[in-house]
């Protein structure tokens, strides 16, 4: 036993085979498709910065999978908030369960509850032949379009009620 004290535990060739030859990939420095910074900058468990960009070329697809309560909706809300960093960015969210309501309001957005009476309602102008629905539709369309104040404010207040009546 005493004769093996000077012998290394691992031979240098074995050590060379075990060592990584490249650093940890930290993601792209820029999003080339959107001509801006990466979508998200995060810190890994090893304190390495990681830059997330969902684009490969001009395709920005992404799949998020996980069990209930794992934070998928929180991640989507974070990505939506981060996407606003790009010039001209618009975010539209169809949300079941109001999980992104706080993020939408934080972005100074408008949150519409679809199907508040328990039914799915992707057809808000469905009952426009009813005068009460027509009045609501005029207000709703006006609220949607008034977000572009340069063009629409004065025109909408006059035109939308008349147009919705003609649609009936």
C-alpha positions as CSV (number, residue, x, y, z in Angstrom):
1,X,0.0,0.0,0.0
2,X,2.7,2.5,0.9
3,X,4.4,1.8,-2.4
4,X,1.4,3.3,-4.4
5,X,1.3,6.7,-2.7
6,X,2.9,8.5,-5.6
7,X,0.7,6.9,-8.2
8,X,-2.0,9.2,-9.6
9,X,-5.7,8.2,-9.1
10,X,-6.5,8.9,-12.8
11,X,-4.0,8.6,-15.7
12,X,-3.7,11.9,-17.6
13,X,-5.0,10.3,-20.8
14,X,-8.1,9.2,-19.0
15,X,-8.5,12.7,-17.5
16,X,-8.2,14.2,-21.0
17,X,-11.0,12.0,-22.3
18,X,-13.2,13.0,-19.4
19,X,-12.7,16.8,-19.8
20,X,-15.1,18.8,-22.0
21,X,-13.4,20.2,-25.1
22,X,-15.9,23.1,-25.4
23,X,-17.6,25.5,-23.0
24,X,-21.3,25.2,-22.2
25,X,-23.4,26.6,-25.0
26,X,-24.9,29.9,-23.8
27,X,-27.3,30.5,-26.7
28,X,-27.1,33.0,-29.6
29,X,-25.9,36.5,-28.8
30,X,-28.6,38.1,-31.1
31,X,-31.9,37.2,-32.6
32,X,-31.0,37.6,-36.3
33,X,-34.6,37.3,-37.5
34,X,-35.9,40.1,-35.3
35,X,-32.6,42.0,-35.4
36,X,-32.4,42.5,-31.7
37,X,-31.2,40.9,-28.5
38,X,-32.2,37.4,-27.5
39,X,-35.8,37.0,-26.2
40,X,-34.7,36.1,-22.7
41,X,-31.5,36.1,-20.6
42,X,-31.4,33.6,-17.8
43,X,-28.9,32.2,-15.3
44,X,-28.3,28.4,-15.3
45,X,-27.8,26.3,-12.1
46,X,-24.0,26.6,-12.9
47,X,-24.2,30.4,-12.9
48,X,-23.7,30.4,-16.7
49,X,-25.8,33.0,-18.5
50,X,-28.1,31.5,-21.1
51,X,-29.7,33.5,-23.9
52,X,-33.0,32.2,-25.3
53,X,-34.0,32.8,-28.9
54,X,-36.9,30.8,-30.3
55,X,-36.0,31.5,-33.9
56,X,-34.0,29.2,-36.1
57,X,-33.7,31.3,-39.3
58,X,-37.2,32.8,-39.8
59,X,-39.1,30.2,-37.9
60,X,-39.8,30.8,-34.2
61,X,-41.8,27.8,-33.1
62,X,-41.7,26.5,-29.6
63,X,-43.3,23.6,-27.6
64,X,-43.8,23.8,-23.8
65,X,-44.7,20.6,-22.1
66,X,-45.1,19.8,-18.4
67,X,-47.3,18.6,-15.6
68,X,-50.0,20.7,-14.0
69,X,-48.6,23.4,-11.8
70,X,-45.1,23.3,-13.3
71,X,-45.2,26.9,-14.5
72,X,-46.0,26.6,-18.2
73,X,-48.4,29.6,-18.0
74,X,-45.9,31.6,-16.0
75,X,-43.3,30.9,-18.7
76,X,-45.6,31.9,-21.5
77,X,-46.5,35.2,-19.7
78,X,-42.8,35.9,-19.2
79,X,-42.1,35.3,-22.9
80,X,-44.9,37.6,-23.8
81,X,-43.6,40.3,-21.6
82,X,-40.1,39.9,-23.0
83,X,-41.3,39.9,-26.6
84,X,-42.4,43.5,-26.1
85,X,-38.7,44.5,-26.3
86,X,-38.8,44.2,-30.1
87,X,-39.9,47.3,-32.1
88,X,-43.4,47.0,-33.3
89,X,-44.2,43.9,-31.3
90,X,-47.8,42.9,-30.7
91,X,-49.0,40.1,-28.4
92,X,-52.3,38.4,-28.6
93,X,-53.2,35.8,-26.0
94,X,-56.1,33.5,-26.0
95,X,-56.2,32.4,-22.4
96,X,-58.3,29.8,-20.6
97,X,-58.5,30.4,-16.9
98,X,-57.2,34.0,-16.8
99,X,-53.6,32.8,-16.1
100,X,-52.1,35.7,-18.2
101,X,-54.5,38.4,-17.0
102,X,-51.9,40.0,-14.7
103,X,-49.2,40.0,-17.4
104,X,-51.7,41.6,-19.9
105,X,-52.6,44.3,-17.5
106,X,-48.9,44.8,-16.6
107,X,-48.3,45.5,-20.3
108,X,-51.1,48.1,-20.3
109,X,-53.1,45.7,-22.5
110,X,-56.8,45.0,-22.6
111,X,-58.1,41.7,-21.2
112,X,-61.3,40.4,-22.5
113,X,-63.0,37.5,-20.7
114,X,-64.2,35.1,-23.5
115,X,-67.2,33.0,-22.6
116,X,-67.8,34.5,-19.2
117,X,-71.2,32.8,-19.0
118,X,-69.6,29.4,-19.3
119,X,-69.7,29.1,-23.1
120,X,-66.8,29.6,-25.5
121,X,-67.3,32.9,-27.3
122,X,-65.0,33.5,-30.2
123,X,-67.9,35.1,-32.1
124,X,-68.6,38.4,-30.2
125,X,-70.7,39.8,-33.1
126,X,-72.9,36.7,-33.3
127,X,-76.1,38.3,-31.9
128,X,-75.7,41.7,-33.6
129,X,-79.3,41.7,-34.8
130,X,-80.4,42.3,-31.2
131,X,-80.3,46.1,-30.3
132,X,-78.7,45.5,-26.8
133,X,-76.0,43.3,-28.4
134,X,-75.5,45.9,-31.2
135,X,-75.0,48.6,-28.6
136,X,-72.5,46.4,-26.7
137,X,-70.7,45.5,-30.0
138,X,-70.3,49.2,-30.9
139,X,-68.6,49.9,-27.6
140,X,-66.5,46.8,-27.9
141,X,-65.3,47.6,-31.4
142,X,-64.6,51.2,-30.4
143,X,-62.6,50.0,-27.4
144,X,-60.5,47.8,-29.6
145,X,-59.8,50.4,-32.2
146,X,-59.2,53.3,-29.9
147,X,-55.8,51.9,-29.1
148,X,-54.6,53.6,-32.3
149,X,-55.5,57.2,-31.3
150,X,-53.8,58.8,-34.3
151,X,-56.4,57.6,-36.7
152,X,-59.6,56.4,-35.1
153,X,-60.9,58.4,-32.2
154,X,-63.3,60.9,-33.8
155,X,-64.3,58.6,-36.7
156,X,-65.1,55.6,-34.5
157,X,-67.4,57.4,-32.1
158,X,-69.7,58.3,-35.1
159,X,-69.2,55.3,-37.5
160,X,-69.2,52.2,-35.3
161,X,-72.8,52.4,-34.0
162,X,-74.1,53.1,-37.6
163,X,-72.0,50.3,-39.1
164,X,-73.1,47.8,-36.5
165,X,-76.7,48.7,-37.1
166,X,-76.2,48.1,-40.8
167,X,-74.6,44.7,-40.1
168,X,-77.8,43.6,-38.4
